[in-house]
Amino acid sequence: MDTKAHLLIGPDEKVPTGEAVLLGLQHVLAMDVYVPPIILAGLLAMGAVDSTGLLQATFLAAGIGTILQTAWFMKMPVSQGPSFVPLTAAAGVVMASGGVHGGGMATLMGALLIGAILLVLLGMSGIFQKIINRLVPAVVGGTIITCVGLSLIPSALNDNIFEAKGNVYQNMELAGVTALILLICVAISIRFPRVQKLFKTGSIVIALLVGTAMSAAMGRFDASSVAAAPWFSLPQRTVFHWGMHFDMTAILTFIIIYAILTTETTGTWFAMGAVTNHTITKKQWNRGIIGEGLSCLVATITGTTPVTGYSTNAGIISITGVASKRVFIAAGGWFIILGFCTKLSAFLAAIPAPVIGGVFAIITVTIMLNGLNVIRSLKTGESDLYIIGLPIVITIALVLIPKKIVSAAPQMVQYLLGSPIAVAALLAIILNLLMPKRARL
Protein backbone atom coordinates (compact mmCIF):
# COMPACT_ATOMS: atom_id res chain seq x y z
CA MET A 1 0.00 0.00 0.00
CA ASP A 2 1.42 3.36 -0.97
CA THR A 3 0.44 5.33 2.11
CA LYS A 4 2.63 8.28 1.18
CA ALA A 5 0.28 9.07 -1.65
CA HIS A 6 -2.46 9.70 0.93
CA LEU A 7 -0.38 12.01 3.12
CA LEU A 8 -0.50 15.75 2.48
CA ILE A 9 2.24 16.38 5.04
CA GLY A 10 4.77 13.70 6.08
CA PRO A 11 6.14 13.17 9.61
CA ASP A 12 9.36 15.14 9.02
CA GLU A 13 7.84 17.91 6.92
CA LYS A 14 7.62 21.32 8.54
CA VAL A 15 4.36 23.22 8.79
CA PRO A 16 3.98 26.88 9.84
CA THR A 17 3.69 27.34 13.59
CA GLY A 18 0.17 28.78 13.44
CA GLU A 19 -1.06 25.93 11.28
CA ALA A 20 0.61 23.36 13.55
CA VAL A 21 -1.14 24.89 16.56
CA LEU A 22 -4.56 24.65 14.91
CA LEU A 23 -3.99 21.12 13.62
CA GLY A 24 -2.66 20.09 17.03
CA LEU A 25 -5.90 21.31 18.59
CA GLN A 26 -7.76 19.08 16.14
CA HIS A 27 -6.05 16.01 17.60
CA VAL A 28 -6.90 17.15 21.11
CA LEU A 29 -10.56 17.65 20.20
CA ALA A 30 -10.86 14.22 18.59
CA MET A 31 -9.29 12.37 21.55
CA ASP A 32 -11.41 11.44 24.57
CA VAL A 33 -8.52 12.06 26.98
CA TYR A 34 -10.82 13.50 29.63
CA VAL A 35 -13.03 10.38 29.79
CA PRO A 36 -10.77 7.93 31.76
CA PRO A 37 -10.08 10.37 34.64
CA ILE A 38 -13.81 11.19 34.84
CA ILE A 39 -14.61 7.46 35.01
CA LEU A 40 -11.98 6.87 37.71
CA ALA A 41 -13.22 9.84 39.72
CA GLY A 42 -16.72 8.33 39.56
CA LEU A 43 -15.48 4.87 40.65
CA LEU A 44 -13.76 6.46 43.66
CA ALA A 45 -16.64 8.87 44.43
CA MET A 46 -14.21 11.79 44.35
CA GLY A 47 -15.35 15.30 45.20
CA ALA A 48 -15.11 18.25 42.81
CA VAL A 49 -11.59 19.31 43.89
CA ASP A 50 -10.15 15.79 43.61
CA SER A 51 -11.89 15.18 40.26
CA THR A 52 -10.57 18.45 38.82
CA GLY A 53 -7.09 17.64 40.09
CA LEU A 54 -7.18 14.23 38.43
CA LEU A 55 -8.32 15.78 35.15
CA GLN A 56 -5.59 18.43 35.26
CA ALA A 57 -2.94 15.82 36.07
CA THR A 58 -4.04 13.68 33.11
CA PHE A 59 -3.84 16.58 30.66
CA LEU A 60 -0.37 17.56 31.92
CA ALA A 61 0.96 14.01 31.74
CA ALA A 62 -0.50 13.50 28.25
CA GLY A 63 1.10 16.73 27.04
CA ILE A 64 4.55 16.12 28.48
CA GLY A 65 4.47 12.46 27.39
CA THR A 66 3.45 13.39 23.82
CA ILE A 67 6.32 15.86 23.48
CA LEU A 68 8.83 13.41 25.00
CA GLN A 69 7.85 10.60 22.62
CA THR A 70 7.47 12.67 19.45
CA ALA A 71 10.52 14.91 19.83
CA TRP A 72 13.10 12.77 21.65
CA PHE A 73 12.28 9.10 22.12
CA MET A 74 10.02 7.37 19.58
CA LYS A 75 10.57 10.25 17.14
CA MET A 76 7.30 9.41 15.39
CA PRO A 77 4.00 11.33 15.42
CA VAL A 78 2.79 9.72 18.65
CA SER A 79 0.30 11.12 21.15
CA GLN A 80 0.07 9.90 24.74
CA GLY A 81 -3.20 9.59 26.61
CA PRO A 82 -4.75 7.77 29.58
CA SER A 83 -5.63 4.12 28.99
CA PHE A 84 -8.95 2.63 30.09
CA VAL A 85 -7.23 -0.65 31.06
CA PRO A 86 -5.87 0.32 34.52
CA LEU A 87 -9.05 2.04 35.77
CA THR A 88 -10.70 -0.87 37.59
CA ALA A 89 -7.35 -2.01 38.99
CA ALA A 90 -6.55 1.52 40.17
CA ALA A 91 -9.96 1.84 41.86
CA GLY A 92 -9.53 -1.58 43.46
CA VAL A 93 -6.10 -0.74 44.87
CA VAL A 94 -7.27 2.61 46.25
CA MET A 95 -10.40 1.21 47.91
CA ALA A 96 -8.54 -1.79 49.35
CA SER A 97 -5.88 0.47 50.83
CA GLY A 98 -8.02 2.91 52.80
CA GLY A 99 -9.82 4.93 50.17
CA VAL A 100 -8.91 8.19 48.47
CA HIS A 101 -7.99 10.07 51.64
CA GLY A 102 -7.02 7.08 53.75
CA GLY A 103 -3.76 6.16 52.05
CA GLY A 104 -5.22 4.42 49.01
CA MET A 105 -3.93 6.99 46.51
CA ALA A 106 -0.46 6.76 48.07
CA THR A 107 -0.46 2.99 47.55
CA LEU A 108 -1.58 3.47 43.94
CA MET A 109 1.19 6.02 43.30
CA GLY A 110 3.82 3.65 44.70
CA ALA A 111 2.70 0.80 42.42
CA LEU A 112 2.59 3.10 39.38
CA LEU A 113 6.10 4.38 40.11
CA ILE A 114 7.65 0.90 40.20
CA GLY A 115 5.91 -0.13 36.98
CA ALA A 116 7.08 3.00 35.15
CA ILE A 117 10.68 2.48 36.26
CA LEU A 118 10.60 -1.14 35.04
CA LEU A 119 9.44 0.04 31.61
CA VAL A 120 12.39 2.46 31.41
CA LEU A 121 14.81 -0.30 32.40
CA LEU A 122 13.30 -2.64 29.79
CA GLY A 123 13.96 -0.08 27.06
CA MET A 124 17.47 0.64 28.28
CA SER A 125 18.33 -3.09 28.27
CA GLY A 126 17.77 -3.31 24.50
CA ILE A 127 15.75 -6.52 24.93
CA PHE A 128 12.40 -5.12 23.83
CA GLN A 129 13.38 -4.73 20.16
CA LYS A 130 14.61 -8.34 20.06
CA ILE A 131 11.33 -9.53 21.53
CA ILE A 132 9.34 -7.59 18.89
CA ASN A 133 11.46 -8.85 15.98
CA ARG A 134 11.04 -12.45 17.14
CA LEU A 135 7.38 -12.41 18.10
CA VAL A 136 5.71 -9.80 15.86
CA PRO A 137 6.28 -10.33 12.11
CA ALA A 138 4.21 -8.36 9.59
CA VAL A 139 1.24 -10.73 9.63
CA VAL A 140 0.96 -10.42 13.42
CA GLY A 141 1.49 -6.65 13.28
CA GLY A 142 -1.25 -6.21 10.67
CA THR A 143 -3.60 -8.37 12.73
CA ILE A 144 -2.95 -6.32 15.85
CA ILE A 145 -3.66 -3.06 13.98
CA THR A 146 -6.94 -4.52 12.68
CA CYS A 147 -7.95 -5.59 16.20
CA VAL A 148 -7.07 -2.14 17.60
CA GLY A 149 -9.57 -0.47 15.27
CA LEU A 150 -12.15 -3.21 15.67
CA SER A 151 -12.06 -3.06 19.47
CA LEU A 152 -12.68 0.71 19.47
CA ILE A 153 -15.80 0.65 17.25
CA PRO A 154 -18.20 -0.50 20.02
CA SER A 155 -16.87 2.22 22.33
CA ALA A 156 -17.50 4.84 19.67
CA LEU A 157 -21.05 3.61 19.09
CA ASN A 158 -22.24 2.39 22.49
CA ASP A 159 -20.41 4.59 25.00
CA ASN A 160 -20.65 7.76 22.95
CA ILE A 161 -24.00 7.35 21.17
CA PHE A 162 -26.43 4.58 22.11
CA GLU A 163 -25.68 4.46 25.85
CA ALA A 164 -24.63 8.09 26.35
CA LYS A 165 -26.69 10.50 28.42
CA GLY A 166 -29.71 12.11 26.79
CA ASN A 167 -32.35 11.05 24.31
CA VAL A 168 -30.96 8.21 22.19
CA TYR A 169 -32.66 9.53 19.05
CA GLN A 170 -31.06 12.94 19.56
CA ASN A 171 -27.75 11.20 20.17
CA MET A 172 -28.06 9.42 16.85
CA GLU A 173 -28.96 12.67 15.10
CA LEU A 174 -25.96 14.50 16.57
CA ALA A 175 -23.57 11.68 15.75
CA GLY A 176 -25.02 11.27 12.26
CA VAL A 177 -24.77 14.96 11.40
CA THR A 178 -21.24 15.21 12.79
CA ALA A 179 -20.13 12.17 10.79
CA LEU A 180 -21.88 13.49 7.66
CA ILE A 181 -20.11 16.87 7.93
CA LEU A 182 -16.79 15.05 8.25
CA LEU A 183 -17.51 13.00 5.11
CA ILE A 184 -18.65 16.10 3.20
CA CYS A 185 -15.39 17.86 4.08
CA VAL A 186 -13.34 14.87 2.90
CA ALA A 187 -15.43 14.60 -0.29
CA ILE A 188 -14.94 18.33 -1.04
CA SER A 189 -11.19 17.96 -0.54
CA ILE A 190 -11.12 15.07 -3.04
CA ARG A 191 -13.40 16.75 -5.59
CA PHE A 192 -11.79 20.18 -5.43
CA PRO A 193 -7.99 19.83 -4.96
CA ARG A 194 -7.53 23.62 -4.61
CA VAL A 195 -9.31 23.61 -1.24
CA GLN A 196 -7.93 20.23 -0.18
CA LYS A 197 -5.69 21.67 2.50
CA LEU A 198 -8.56 23.46 4.26
CA PHE A 199 -11.22 20.77 4.09
CA LYS A 200 -9.05 17.67 4.49
CA THR A 201 -6.75 18.89 7.24
CA GLY A 202 -9.52 20.74 9.08
CA SER A 203 -12.29 18.19 8.53
CA ILE A 204 -12.43 16.96 12.12
CA VAL A 205 -12.49 20.44 13.69
CA ILE A 206 -15.21 21.57 11.25
CA ALA A 207 -17.31 18.48 12.02
CA LEU A 208 -16.93 18.91 15.79
CA LEU A 209 -17.80 22.61 15.63
CA VAL A 210 -20.94 21.94 13.58
CA GLY A 211 -21.93 19.09 15.89
CA THR A 212 -21.38 21.24 18.99
CA ALA A 213 -23.41 24.12 17.50
CA MET A 214 -26.24 21.70 16.70
CA SER A 215 -26.13 20.30 20.24
CA ALA A 216 -26.32 23.85 21.63
CA ALA A 217 -29.41 24.49 19.49
CA MET A 218 -30.94 21.33 20.99
CA GLY A 219 -30.10 22.49 24.50
CA ARG A 220 -27.58 19.67 24.87
CA PHE A 221 -24.49 21.84 25.44
CA ASP A 222 -24.11 22.71 29.14
CA ALA A 223 -22.38 26.09 29.21
CA SER A 224 -22.90 26.54 32.97
CA SER A 225 -19.99 24.25 33.84
CA VAL A 226 -17.77 26.27 31.51
CA ALA A 227 -18.92 29.58 33.02
CA ALA A 228 -18.35 28.34 36.58
CA ALA A 229 -14.82 27.08 35.94
CA PRO A 230 -11.91 29.43 36.76
CA TRP A 231 -9.66 30.46 33.90
CA PHE A 232 -6.43 29.16 35.41
CA SER A 233 -5.42 27.03 38.40
CA LEU A 234 -2.38 25.06 39.45
CA PRO A 235 -2.66 21.26 39.80
CA GLN A 236 -3.69 20.53 43.36
CA ARG A 237 -3.49 16.73 43.51
CA THR A 238 0.04 15.68 42.55
CA VAL A 239 1.99 12.84 44.16
CA PHE A 240 3.29 15.38 46.69
CA HIS A 241 -0.28 15.78 47.93
CA TRP A 242 -1.16 12.07 47.98
CA GLY A 243 2.18 10.75 49.21
CA MET A 244 3.64 7.37 48.30
CA HIS A 245 3.38 3.92 49.86
CA PHE A 246 4.75 0.64 48.53
CA ASP A 247 2.56 -2.47 48.78
CA MET A 248 3.76 -5.70 47.16
CA THR A 249 0.30 -6.89 46.07
CA ALA A 250 -0.46 -3.55 44.41
CA ILE A 251 2.99 -3.50 42.77
CA LEU A 252 2.60 -7.02 41.32
CA THR A 253 -0.89 -6.12 40.07
CA PHE A 254 0.42 -3.12 38.19
CA ILE A 255 3.44 -4.91 36.77
CA ILE A 256 0.91 -7.13 34.99
CA ILE A 257 -1.15 -4.07 34.01
CA TYR A 258 1.96 -2.42 32.53
CA ALA A 259 2.70 -5.59 30.53
CA ILE A 260 -0.82 -5.40 29.06
CA LEU A 261 -0.40 -1.70 28.34
CA THR A 262 2.91 -2.37 26.57
CA THR A 263 1.17 -4.88 24.30
CA GLU A 264 -1.50 -2.30 23.47
CA THR A 265 1.08 0.39 22.82
CA THR A 266 2.92 -1.93 20.42
CA GLY A 267 -0.29 -2.18 18.41
CA THR A 268 -0.59 1.61 18.39
CA TRP A 269 2.94 2.00 17.07
CA PHE A 270 2.29 -0.58 14.35
CA ALA A 271 -0.84 1.34 13.38
CA MET A 272 1.04 4.63 13.20
CA GLY A 273 3.83 3.01 11.20
CA ALA A 274 1.29 1.63 8.72
CA VAL A 275 -0.45 5.00 8.29
CA THR A 276 2.82 6.91 7.77
CA ASN A 277 4.45 4.12 5.71
CA HIS A 278 7.31 3.96 8.19
CA THR A 279 9.18 0.85 9.33
CA ILE A 280 10.02 1.20 13.01
CA THR A 281 13.76 0.73 13.59
CA LYS A 282 15.40 -1.36 16.31
CA LYS A 283 16.52 1.80 18.07
CA GLN A 284 13.01 3.26 17.96
CA TRP A 285 11.46 0.23 19.65
CA ASN A 286 13.78 0.49 22.64
CA ARG A 287 13.70 4.28 22.85
CA GLY A 288 9.91 4.17 22.52
CA ILE A 289 9.61 1.94 25.60
CA ILE A 290 11.90 4.30 27.50
CA GLY A 291 9.65 7.19 26.45
CA GLU A 292 6.60 5.18 27.45
CA GLY A 293 8.09 4.55 30.88
CA LEU A 294 9.00 8.21 31.33
CA SER A 295 5.48 9.25 30.28
CA CYS A 296 4.03 6.94 32.92
CA LEU A 297 6.55 8.30 35.43
CA VAL A 298 5.37 11.85 34.70
CA ALA A 299 1.78 10.65 35.11
CA THR A 300 2.64 9.28 38.54
CA ILE A 301 4.31 12.53 39.63
CA THR A 302 1.35 14.62 38.47
CA GLY A 303 -1.00 12.22 40.28
CA THR A 304 -2.83 10.22 37.61
CA THR A 305 -2.94 6.79 35.94
CA PRO A 306 -0.52 5.75 33.13
CA VAL A 307 -0.54 7.63 29.83
CA THR A 308 0.31 5.45 26.82
CA GLY A 309 0.31 5.65 23.03
CA TYR A 310 -3.17 6.58 21.73
CA SER A 311 -4.35 4.62 18.70
CA THR A 312 -7.04 7.11 17.59
CA ASN A 313 -4.38 9.46 16.22
CA ALA A 314 -3.49 7.00 13.46
CA GLY A 315 -7.07 7.27 12.24
CA ILE A 316 -6.95 11.06 12.44
CA ILE A 317 -3.86 11.07 10.20
CA SER A 318 -5.64 8.78 7.72
CA ILE A 319 -8.53 11.26 7.47
CA THR A 320 -6.59 14.55 7.47
CA GLY A 321 -3.44 13.43 5.63
CA VAL A 322 -1.28 15.36 8.12
CA ALA A 323 1.42 13.37 9.95
CA SER A 324 3.83 16.18 10.86
CA LYS A 325 5.60 15.71 14.18
CA ARG A 326 5.32 19.46 14.73
CA VAL A 327 1.54 19.06 14.85
CA PHE A 328 1.85 16.40 17.55
CA ILE A 329 4.24 18.53 19.56
CA ALA A 330 1.65 21.33 19.29
CA ALA A 331 -1.00 18.88 20.53
CA GLY A 332 1.24 18.16 23.51
CA GLY A 333 1.44 21.90 24.13
CA TRP A 334 -2.36 22.13 24.07
CA PHE A 335 -2.62 19.36 26.64
CA ILE A 336 -0.22 21.20 28.94
CA ILE A 337 -2.28 24.39 28.56
CA LEU A 338 -5.40 22.39 29.39
CA GLY A 339 -3.66 21.18 32.54
CA PHE A 340 -3.58 24.78 33.80
CA CYS A 341 -6.57 26.35 31.98
CA THR A 342 -9.54 24.80 33.73
CA LYS A 343 -12.11 26.77 31.73
CA LEU A 344 -10.82 25.34 28.45
CA SER A 345 -10.81 21.86 30.01
CA ALA A 346 -14.41 22.40 31.06
CA PHE A 347 -15.35 23.39 27.50
CA LEU A 348 -13.88 20.20 26.03
CA ALA A 349 -15.56 18.10 28.69
CA ALA A 350 -18.89 19.80 27.87
CA ILE A 351 -18.87 18.71 24.20
CA PRO A 352 -21.65 16.09 24.11
CA ALA A 353 -20.48 12.50 23.77
CA PRO A 354 -22.52 11.83 20.58
CA VAL A 355 -20.65 14.63 18.79
CA ILE A 356 -17.34 12.97 19.68
CA GLY A 357 -18.81 9.59 18.77
CA GLY A 358 -19.73 10.68 15.24
CA VAL A 359 -16.08 11.45 14.48
CA PHE A 360 -14.67 8.66 16.64
CA ALA A 361 -16.62 5.97 14.76
CA ILE A 362 -15.06 6.94 11.43
CA ILE A 363 -11.59 7.20 12.97
CA THR A 364 -11.81 3.65 14.36
CA VAL A 365 -12.82 2.23 10.97
CA THR A 366 -9.83 3.86 9.26
CA ILE A 367 -7.50 2.25 11.83
CA MET A 368 -9.03 -1.18 11.17
CA LEU A 369 -8.74 -0.74 7.39
CA ASN A 370 -5.07 0.24 7.71
CA GLY A 371 -4.45 -3.08 9.44
CA LEU A 372 -6.28 -4.97 6.73
CA ASN A 373 -4.22 -3.14 4.10
CA VAL A 374 -1.01 -4.33 5.79
CA ILE A 375 -2.30 -7.92 5.69
CA ARG A 376 -3.49 -7.55 2.08
CA SER A 377 0.04 -6.67 0.94
CA LEU A 378 1.42 -9.97 2.30
CA LYS A 379 1.56 -13.39 0.68
CA THR A 380 -0.31 -15.44 3.26
CA GLY A 381 -0.22 -19.19 3.86
CA GLU A 382 -2.85 -21.54 5.28
CA SER A 383 -1.66 -21.03 8.86
CA ASP A 384 -1.87 -17.27 8.46
CA LEU A 385 -5.63 -17.49 7.97
CA TYR A 386 -5.95 -18.65 11.57
CA ILE A 387 -3.30 -16.27 12.87
CA ILE A 388 -5.37 -13.42 11.39
CA GLY A 389 -8.89 -14.77 11.92
CA LEU A 390 -8.90 -16.07 15.49
CA PRO A 391 -7.64 -12.83 17.12
CA ILE A 392 -10.38 -10.92 15.24
CA VAL A 393 -12.99 -13.37 16.59
CA ILE A 394 -11.58 -13.02 20.13
CA THR A 395 -11.63 -9.23 19.85
CA ILE A 396 -15.33 -9.27 18.92
CA ALA A 397 -16.05 -11.84 21.66
CA LEU A 398 -14.39 -9.75 24.39
CA VAL A 399 -16.15 -6.61 23.21
CA LEU A 400 -19.54 -8.39 23.41
CA ILE A 401 -18.91 -10.50 26.54
CA PRO A 402 -21.57 -9.82 29.23
CA LYS A 403 -20.34 -7.73 32.16
CA LYS A 404 -21.62 -10.30 34.69
CA ILE A 405 -19.17 -12.88 33.29
CA VAL A 406 -16.28 -10.45 33.57
CA SER A 407 -17.18 -9.44 37.13
CA ALA A 408 -17.37 -13.11 38.18
CA ALA A 409 -13.82 -13.83 36.94
CA PRO A 410 -10.70 -13.56 39.16
CA GLN A 411 -9.34 -10.01 39.35
CA MET A 412 -6.29 -10.71 37.20
CA VAL A 413 -8.45 -12.31 34.51
CA GLN A 414 -10.73 -9.26 34.62
CA TYR A 415 -7.80 -7.05 33.64
CA LEU A 416 -7.15 -9.19 30.57
CA LEU A 417 -10.82 -9.41 29.62
CA GLY A 418 -10.98 -5.62 29.83
CA SER A 419 -8.29 -5.31 27.17
CA PRO A 420 -9.36 -7.02 23.92
CA ILE A 421 -6.33 -5.57 22.13
CA ALA A 422 -3.87 -7.19 24.54
CA VAL A 423 -5.59 -10.60 24.42
CA ALA A 424 -5.84 -10.50 20.60
CA ALA A 425 -2.16 -9.52 20.33
CA LEU A 426 -1.05 -12.33 22.65
CA LEU A 427 -3.19 -14.85 20.74
CA ALA A 428 -1.76 -13.74 17.38
CA ILE A 429 1.79 -14.06 18.73
CA ILE A 430 1.15 -17.52 20.22
CA LEU A 431 -0.56 -18.80 17.06
CA ASN A 432 2.30 -17.52 14.91
CA LEU A 433 4.76 -19.46 17.08
CA LEU A 434 2.72 -22.68 17.23
CA MET A 435 1.10 -23.00 13.81
CA PRO A 436 3.15 -24.98 11.25
CA LYS A 437 4.78 -22.91 8.54
CA ARG A 438 3.76 -23.73 4.98
CA ALA A 439 4.40 -22.24 1.59
CA ARG A 440 2.76 -18.85 1.07
CA LEU A 441 -0.31 -18.76 -1.14
N, C-alpha and C positions, 0 to 999 in steps of 0.2 A: 504493500500500500504506500503510495507516495503522499505522505502526510504533509510534506513541505508545501505541496501545491495548495493545501487548504489553509495555510498560515499566512496571514497578512504581515505579521511581525514575528520574527523568530526570537528564541530565548536570548541571544546575545546582541540583538539589534537595539539600538538606542531610540527612545521616543522622547519628545519634549517633556520637560518636567510637569507642566500643567496638564498635559494629556495623560501622563503616567498617574498623576494624582487622581484624576477623574476615573480612569480605568481601574485603578486600585480600589476606589470606592465601590465600583461595580462588583468586584469580587466579595467585598465585605457585605454588601447588601444581599448577595445571592447565597451566602453561607449562614447557616442557622447556629452560629457560634454561641449565641445567648441561650439556646434551648437547654443544653446539658446542665449548666449551673442553676437554671430555674428549676429543673426537675430535681436536682440534688437538694436544693433549698427546700423544696416541697417535701421530699422524703424525710428530711431532718426537722421539719416544722420550724424553720428558721424565721426570725423576725425580720422586719424591714431592713434594719442596719446590717445584719449578718448577710442577708440575701444580696443587698447592694454591694457589699464588700466582696462577696464571692463572684458576682458578675464583673466587677472592676478587675479583680485579680485574673480572671479568665481572659479578658480582653488584653491586659498587659502581657500575660504570658504568651498568648497567641501572637501578638505583635512582635515581641522580642524574639520568639522562636522562629517566626517566619523570616525575619531579617537575618538571623544567625544561619539558618539553613540555606536560604537563597544566595546570600552574599559570600559566605565563608566556608560552609561545610558541604552540603550536597551540591551547591552551585548549579541548581536547576530551579525552574520556577515552581517552588513548593510553598504551600501555605500550611501553617500549623493551626490546629483547633482542638477543642476538647472532645474526647471520644465518649461515646455513650456506654462503652463496655465496662469501665470501672465504677459506674454510678451505684449499682446495687451493692457491690463489694465495699465501696467507700461508706455508704450509709450503714451497712452492717457493722463495719469496724467501729465507726463513731458511736453507734448506739450500744454496742457491746462493751465499750470502754468508758462509759459514764455520760454519754450524750455530748451535745455540742459544747456546753460550758462546764462539763464535768471531767474534762481530760480526753474526751473522745477525739476531738480534732487534733490534739497533740500526738496521739497514737497514730492517727492517719498520716500526719505530716512525717513522722519518723519512718513509717513503712514506705511512703512515696520517695523519701530521700534515698534510702538504700537501693530501691529499684532503679532510680535515675542514675546513681553512681555505677551500678552494675552494667547499665547500658553503655555508659561512657567507656568503661574498661573493656567491654566486648568489642567496641569499635577500635580502640587503641591496640588491642591484641592482634588485629588483622585476620581473625578467624572468620568473621562474619561473611566476608566476600567469598571465602573458600566454601562455606556452607551453601551460599546462594548458587555458586557455579555448579556444585555437585547435585543439589536437590531441586533447582528450579530452572530447567531448560525452557525453551521458547513455548512449547506446548503447555507446560504447567503455568508459565507466566501469563499466556493468553487466556487460559481458563480462569485464573485468579482475577484478572481484569474483568472478564465477563461476569463473574460472580459478585464482584464489587458493585457493579452497576445494577445487577439483578436484585441484590439484597437491599438496595436503597429505594427501589421503586415502591414497595408497600409503605415505607415511611413517608414518601412524598404524597401518596394518595390517601392512606388511612390517617396518619397522624396530623397531616396538614389540611386535609379536605374533609373526608367522610366522618372522621371522629373528632374533628376540631370543634372548638366552642362556636355556638351560633347555629342558625338555621342551616341545615345541610344543603338545602336547595340554593340558598344564597352562597354558601361555600363553593358549590359547584359552579355557580355563575361567575363568581370572582376568579376562581382558578381557571375556568374556561376562557374568560376574557383576557386574563393576563397571559395565558399560553398563546392565545390567538394573536395578541399584539406582538409577542416575541416572534412568532412565525411570519407575521406580515413584515416585520423589520428585516428578518433574514431573507425573505422573498424579494423585497425591494432591493436589498444589497446585491442579490444575484442578478436581478432583472436590469438594474441600472448601475453599472460599475462605477459611474462618476460619484455616486453618493454611498458607495460601499463602505467607506471608512466610518461614516457617521452611523449608518443603520446597522452594520454588522458588529462593529466594536461597541456600540452603545445600546445594542438590542435589549440586554437584560435590564439596564437602568430604565430605559423607556418603558418596558413592560411593567416593571415594578411601580414606577410613578403613576402610570395609567391605572393599574390595579388598586393602588393606594387611594387615588382620587375617587375611583368608583366606590371603594369601601367607605370613604368619608361621606359620599352622597347617600349611601345606604344607612349611615349612622353607625358603621362598624369600626370606625377609627376613633379610639379613645384618646383625645388630646389632653384630657385632664391630668393623666400621669406625666405627660411631657411638660405641661405647665407647672406642675408641682415640683418637678425635679430641679435641683440647683444646677447652675451652669458648670461649675467645677468643684471637685472635691478630691482629696488625697485618699488613696486606698487605706481603709481602716482595719482590715482583717488579714494581715500578712502573717507569716509564720512567727514573727516576733510578738504578735498578739496572742496566737494560739499556744505557742510553746512547742516543744518536741519531746516525745516519749517513744522508746523503742520496745516493741512487743514482738516476740518471735513468731507467734501465730499470724499477726497482722503482716509482718514482713514476708513470711512464706507465701501468704495469700497474694500479696502484690507482686512478688517475683513471678508467680504464674500469670497474673494479670498483665505484667509487662511483656512476658513472652507472647501472649495472645496479641497484644498491641503491636509488637514488632512484626508479627505475621501480617496483620492488617496493613501496617505501614509499607511493608514490602509490596503488597498489592497496589497500593497508591502510587508508589514509585514506578512500578511497571506500567500503570495506566498513564502516568505523565510521560514516561519515555515513549510509549506508543503514540500518544497524541502529538508530541514534538519530534517524532522520528529520531530519537536519540537513544543510543545504546549506552547504558550505565556502565561506567568503567569500574575496575576493581577498587581503585582509590576512592571513588565516589561512594561505593557501598559502605566501606568502613567509616569514611568521614561522615556519611549520612547518619549512621548509627550514633556516632559521637554527638552530632548535632541534635539528634532525637533525644539522647540522654540529657544534654544541656538544656534543651527546651523543657523537658520534664523537671529538671532541677530548678529552672526559673519558675515554673508553675508551683513547685513546692514552696519556694521562698515567698512568692506573692500570696500563697494561701489557697491554691485551688488544685483540682485533679489534673492528671497528665494531659498535655497538649501534644498531639501527634499529627502526622501528615494527613491532610484532608483530601479525600478523593473527589469531592464535587468540583474542585478547581480544574481538573482535567476535562470535565464536561463543559465548563465555562469557556475554556480555550477552544474546544471543538466548535462551539457556537460562534464565538467572537473572532476567532482567528488570531488572537493576540496572545503571544507566549513570552513577552519580554520580561526578563527578570526585574527590570526597573519598575514595572507595574506591580509585581509582587512585593518588592521592597516598599513601594508606596502603600500597598495594602497593609503591610506590617506597621507602617507609620500611622495609618488610620486606626488600627486596633489600639495602638498605644494612646492616641488621642482619646479614643472611646474609654480607655481605662481611667482617664482623668475628667473627661467631659460627660458628666452623668446625664445631662439633658439630651445630648445626642444619643447616648445609650438608650435612654427611655424612648426616644423616637423610633429607633430601630426595633426595639422590643414591642412597640405598639403597632407595627405593621401586621395586619391580620395574617394568621397562618395560611389561609387559602391562597392569598396573593403570593406568598413564598412558594407554596405547593405547586402553583401553576407553572412557575419557572423550574422548580426543583425536579418535577416529573420529567421534563424534557432533558434536563442535564443528566439525570440518571440513565436515560435511554442512550444518550450519546456515549457515555462511559461503557455501557454494555456492548454497544456496536463496535467500539474501538477494540475491545477484547476479541470479539468475533472476527474482526478484520485481521488481527494478528494470527489467529488460528487458520483463517482462510488462506493466508500466504504460505502455510507450511504444507509439506507433503506428509500426510498422516498415514499411519498404519492401523491395523485392526485393533491393537491394544489402545491406541490413542483415542479411539471412539469412546472407550470406557473411562479413560483418564479425563476426558473432556466432559462426558455426559453425566457420570455419577456425582461429581461435585456440584453441577448445576441442579440436579435433582435434590441433593442434600440442602443446598441453599434455599430452594423453594420450600422444602419440608420444614426447615428451621424457622423460616419466616411465617409459615402458617401454623406451626405447632401451638396447640392450646396453652394458655398461660398456666392452667391448673397442673398440667404435666410438668412444666418447667419448675413451678414452685414446689412440687413434690420431690424433685430430684435433690441429691446432695449439693451443698453449696458450691463446691468446686465444679460440678457438672453444670450447674446453673450458669456459671460464668462462660463456659464454652457454648452452651445452648443460646446464650445471649449474643454470641458473635458468629453469625453464619459465615462471614468472610474467613475467619480464622479456621473454622472447622472444614470449610470447603478447600482452603489452601492446604491444610494438613492432609486431607484425603487425596487431593491431586498429587501431592508429593509422594505419599505412601504408595498409591497405585502406580505411579511412574517407576518406583523402585521395584515393585513386586511383579508387575505384569511382564510377560515375556516379550522380548523385542523381536519384531518381524520386519520384513522388507516394507518400506513405505509404499503406499498406494499411489 
